Amino acid sequence: MHSDNKCRAVTQNLEAGGREGTSTPSNLTVLQETLQIHLPSVTEQRAMHPIYANEPSPGQPVGPGGVQHTVVNVPIEPTKDYLVWSLCSFVYANFCCLGLGALIYSVRARDQKALGDQDGARRHASSARIFNIVAVVLTSLTLFIYIVVVIALSARR
């Protein structure tokens, strides 16, 4: 019976505030006052929680003159090992064995990636990429010069 009276009082307070057009406290404040409920503040809630009890609130300085830092862990994308490109360079563009060097570094990059050494994998992959680029450029240049020479010689005849 007592709770019914409190509910009626809350309803009357809300209805009276809505009809008169005067500034009314928020619904939460009316409920707190009528039902006599104490909701702890954010600081009190943090103090009650065992994990956050010793940490400052967000935006508050850590210590005297301290600055609060936020650390964001960004997942790194897996390192490319250029194995397929190295295989193609080895088979089709193996100028001065540069394709073989690219293939060896690609396999090393894949091994380092499997072991979890991202820095080592990145280093070997970078070397494989450079070997692949040099092998393809030199092979293309050699092929282009060969075609030009053959065309020039056939034009002389």
C-alpha positions in Angstrom: 0.0 0.0 0.0 2.9 2.3 0.9 4.5 1.8 -2.6 1.2 2.6 -4.3 1.2 6.0 -2.6 4.8 6.7 -3.7 3.8 5.7 -7.3 0.9 8.1 -7.2 3.1 10.9 -5.9 5.6 10.3 -8.6 2.8 10.3 -11.2 1.3 13.5 -9.8 4.7 15.3 -9.7 5.3 14.3 -13.3 1.8 15.3 -14.5 1.9 18.6 -12.6 5.2 19.6 -14.0 4.1 18.7 -17.5 0.8 20.7 -17.4 2.0 23.9 -15.7 4.9 24.3 -18.1 7.3 25.3 -15.3 10.8 24.0 -15.2 10.6 20.6 -13.8 13.5 18.4 -12.5 14.4 15.4 -14.6 12.4 12.2 -14.2 15.4 10.6 -12.6 15.6 13.4 -9.9 11.9 13.1 -9.2 12.2 9.4 -8.8 15.2 9.7 -6.5 13.5 12.2 -4.3 10.2 10.4 -4.1 11.5 6.9 -3.7 14.5 8.1 -1.6 17.0 6.2 -3.8 20.6 7.1 -3.7 22.5 6.6 -6.9 26.3 6.8 -6.5 28.2 9.3 -8.6 30.7 8.1 -11.2 33.6 8.7 -8.7 31.8 6.7 -6.0 31.1 3.9 -8.5 34.8 3.8 -9.5 35.8 3.7 -5.9 33.5 0.7 -5.2 34.8 -1.3 -8.2 38.1 -3.1 -7.2 39.8 -2.8 -10.6 39.2 1.0 -10.8 39.6 1.9 -7.2 43.1 3.2 -7.5 42.8 4.8 -10.9 41.8 8.5 -11.5 38.6 9.3 -13.3 38.9 9.8 -17.1 40.2 13.3 -17.9 41.7 13.8 -14.5 45.4 14.2 -14.1 47.3 11.1 -13.1 49.5 12.8 -10.5 51.0 16.2 -9.8 51.4 17.7 -13.3 50.9 14.3 -14.9 49.2 13.7 -18.2 46.9 10.8 -18.9 47.8 8.9 -22.1 45.6 6.6 -24.2 47.2 3.6 -25.8 45.5 2.2 -28.9 46.6 -1.2 -30.2 46.3 -1.2 -34.0 46.5 -4.7 -35.5 49.3 -4.9 -38.0 48.5 -6.4 -41.4 50.4 -9.6 -42.1 53.7 -9.2 -44.0 53.7 -10.0 -47.7 56.4 -12.5 -48.6 56.2 -12.1 -52.4 56.6 -15.8 -53.0 54.5 -16.1 -56.1 56.3 -13.1 -57.7 59.7 -14.6 -56.7 58.7 -17.9 -58.4 57.8 -16.1 -61.6 61.0 -14.1 -61.5 63.0 -17.3 -60.9 61.3 -19.2 -63.8 60.9 -16.3 -66.3 63.2 -13.5 -65.3 66.2 -15.1 -63.7 68.7 -12.5 -64.9 72.1 -13.0 -63.2 70.4 -15.3 -60.7 68.4 -12.4 -59.2 65.2 -14.5 -59.4 66.9 -17.1 -57.3 67.9 -14.5 -54.7 64.4 -13.2 -54.6 63.1 -16.8 -54.1 65.5 -17.4 -51.2 64.5 -14.2 -49.5 60.8 -14.9 -50.0 61.1 -18.3 -48.4 63.1 -16.8 -45.5 60.3 -14.1 -45.1 57.7 -16.8 -45.0 59.7 -18.8 -42.4 60.1 -15.7 -40.2 56.4 -14.9 -40.4 55.6 -18.5 -39.4 57.9 -18.1 -36.4 56.2 -14.8 -35.4 59.2 -12.5 -36.1 57.4 -9.7 -38.0 60.5 -7.5 -38.2 62.6 -10.3 -39.7 59.8 -11.2 -42.1 59.5 -7.6 -43.1 63.3 -7.3 -43.7 63.5 -10.4 -45.8 60.3 -9.5 -47.8 61.7 -6.1 -48.6 64.9 -7.7 -49.9 62.9 -10.2 -52.0 60.8 -7.3 -53.4 64.0 -5.4 -54.4 65.5 -8.5 -56.0 62.2 -9.1 -57.9 62.1 -5.5 -59.2 65.7 -5.5 -60.3 65.3 -8.9 -62.0 62.1 -7.9 -63.9 63.5 -4.6 -65.0 66.9 -6.0 -66.2 65.2 -8.9 -67.9 62.7 -6.6 -69.6 65.4 -4.2 -70.6 67.5 -7.1 -72.0 64.5 -8.4 -73.9 63.7 -4.9 -75.3 67.3 -4.4 -76.5 67.3 -7.9 -78.1 64.1 -7.1 -80.0 65.4 -3.7 -81.2 68.7 -5.3 -82.4 66.9 -8.1 -84.2 64.5 -5.6 -85.9 67.5 -3.3 -86.8 69.5 -6.2 -88.3 66.5 -7.5 -90.3 65.9 -4.0 -91.7 69.5 -3.8 -93.0 69.1 -6.8 -95.2 
